[in-house]
Amino acid sequence: MVLTPQQIGKSVRYTRKKMGVTQKDLALTSGTGLRFVIDLEKGKPTCQIGKVLIVLQTLGIVLALQAPGGLKE
């Protein structure tokens, strides 16, 4: 399944609201800025992947990656 930045943003926003957390609180808890959380929830495609992963982890959202053909060492 291919996820777009917009779909990831919607998932973040949905989960945050379901948990009753404000954007400001999420930013503080995940160590990012409020502007970053706002941009992420809007699906901005240029958000830094490292920060996105931190926010997903903070919210308990699991992101699974699957390499085509499996990982070769």
C-alpha positions in Angstrom: 0.0 0.0 0.0 1.4 3.4 -1.0 0.7 6.2 1.4 0.7 9.8 0.4 1.8 12.7 2.7 -1.8 13.7 2.9 -2.9 10.2 4.1 -0.2 10.2 6.7 -1.2 13.7 7.8 -4.9 12.6 8.1 -3.8 9.6 10.2 -1.8 11.8 12.5 -4.6 14.4 12.9 -7.2 11.6 13.5 -5.1 9.8 16.1 -4.1 13.0 17.9 -7.7 14.2 18.2 -8.9 10.7 19.3 -6.3 10.9 22.1 -7.5 14.4 23.0 -4.1 15.9 22.4 -3.6 19.4 21.1 -1.2 20.2 18.3 0.9 22.2 20.7 1.0 19.3 23.2 2.0 16.9 20.5 4.8 19.2 19.3 6.1 19.5 22.9 5.9 15.8 23.6 7.6 14.8 20.3 10.2 17.5 20.5 9.1 19.1 17.3 7.7 22.6 16.6 4.0 23.5 16.4 4.5 24.6 12.8 5.9 21.2 11.9 2.9 19.4 13.4 0.5 21.7 11.5 2.4 21.1 8.2 2.5 17.4 8.8 -1.3 17.2 9.4 -1.8 19.2 6.2 0.2 16.6 4.2 3.1 18.9 3.3 5.3 16.6 1.3 8.6 18.2 2.3 8.3 17.4 6.1 11.5 15.8 7.4 11.2 12.1 7.6 13.0 11.8 10.9 10.6 14.2 12.6 7.6 12.4 11.0 8.8 9.1 12.4 9.2 10.7 15.9 5.6 12.0 15.8 4.2 8.7 14.6 6.0 6.9 17.4 4.8 9.5 19.9 1.2 8.8 18.9 1.7 5.0 18.7 1.2 4.9 14.9 3.0 1.9 13.3 4.5 2.4 9.9 5.6 -0.7 8.1 8.0 -0.7 5.2 8.3 -3.5 2.7 11.2 -3.7 0.3 10.4 -5.2 -3.1 11.7 -8.8 -3.2 12.9 -8.7 0.4 16.0 -7.3 2.0 19.3 -8.8 0.8 22.5 -8.7 2.8 
